[in-house]
Amino acid sequence: MFTYKNGKKIMKIIYRYIIKIFIKNLLFTTAAITLVGIISDLLDHISLYIDNKTPFYLILIHLFSNMPWWLIRAFPIATLLALLFSLGDLSKNNEITAIKSTGINILRIVILFFITGFVIGTVDFAVKEFIVPKTSLYNKIIEKEAIEKENTNIKTKFSNLIVPVLNNTRVTMDYLNTEENVMRNITIEKYSDKFKIERLILAEIGIWENGSWILKNGVIRNFNADFWNETHFEQYNSNIHIKPEDMAIQNISYETMNMHALKKYINQLRALGQAACRERIILNMRFAAGFSYIVVMMIGIPFAIRFKNRLNKISSFTLAITIAFIYWGTQAITKSLGENLILSPFIAAWLPNLIFSAIGAYLIVKLKK
């Protein structure tokens, strides 16, 4: 006799069976795509290894230290492939039909995959936050210090820097030492909203004291419509509160930064008067990437079930690649629009997910009918 209690047991058995098949396919597809990535990494660095006569063990360390990065790159398309393979096989074996014949709503299977997508997205976020930054940094250190034998100590001396500051102000210096907290031959230009110069400050030396730059041995020139006046000083508080290390922001690999470091970097750029649109888009994309796995499920499920008789392994792979390229293309377009200030960083990062979610929801509704 079919009871509610028996029904729950049956559903648990079905869920375990489906998830077991899915995980098996996911492990296979992830491993295969990651292996392709590592091989391409080897080919990209082959000349580096040969030129530096790199030992075999060091090549292995360098390649496999980048494996978490490749795993994260492989995860989205591997998830879609695993979904298509799993549901495709279930449909071909008429197991989906058998599940429907027991009176079980197909939407329960859909929800199961949504939950699975959420779990995978959480794992993706955690790996990007806690593992990839460390392994990517280690990979770069291995490449520079062990293979190329370069010194990767933190740079403390800089020359010929131009630093934009808030309130239409720009600071130029010939020399900056972030260890000694000093800069030399400084020019500070203050412009009006119409880009006309209002004030020019020239100084021989600047010293970081009590959270502000103190200028010494210089001159201040204030410009009006028809004339300008000049004042000499021995010491002057510039009221510029940018730390020495923030004055010399260098190009940073975002893969080596977790969320906290990326937010700090964005705040540094904005303190210098920069919009940091690209960095804010990347920050929002970190969050959007986790949700993209649910989108993968929404898109993949209808195709896998509806075209069960036409989706073999090759056509599933072709479909997955096609969907991935369309998604990445959409993502590239919205990111470009965000960087050009046409879209906000939030919309630029989340719009591809919203578009594909709408398409997926439509396909699932049609599937239910």
Secondary structure, DSSP 8 states (H G I E B T S, - for coil): ---HHHHHHHHHHHHHHHHHHHHHHHHHHHHHHHHHHHHHHHHHHHHHHHHTT--HHHHHHHHHTTHHHHHHHHHHHHHHHHHHHHHHHHHHTTHHHHHHHTT--HHHHHHHHHHHHHHHHHHHHHIIIIIHHHHHHHHHHIIIIIIS--------EEEEEEEEETTTEEEEEEEEETTTTEEEEEEEEEE-TTS-EEEEEEEEEEEEETTEEEEEEEEEEEE-SS-EEEEEEEEEE------HHHHT-----GGG--HHHHHHHHHHHHHTT---HHHHHHHHHHHHHHHHHHHHHHHHHHHHHHTTTT--HHHHHHHHHHHHHHHHHHHHHHHHHHHTTSS-HHHHHHHHHHHHHHHHHHHHHHHH-
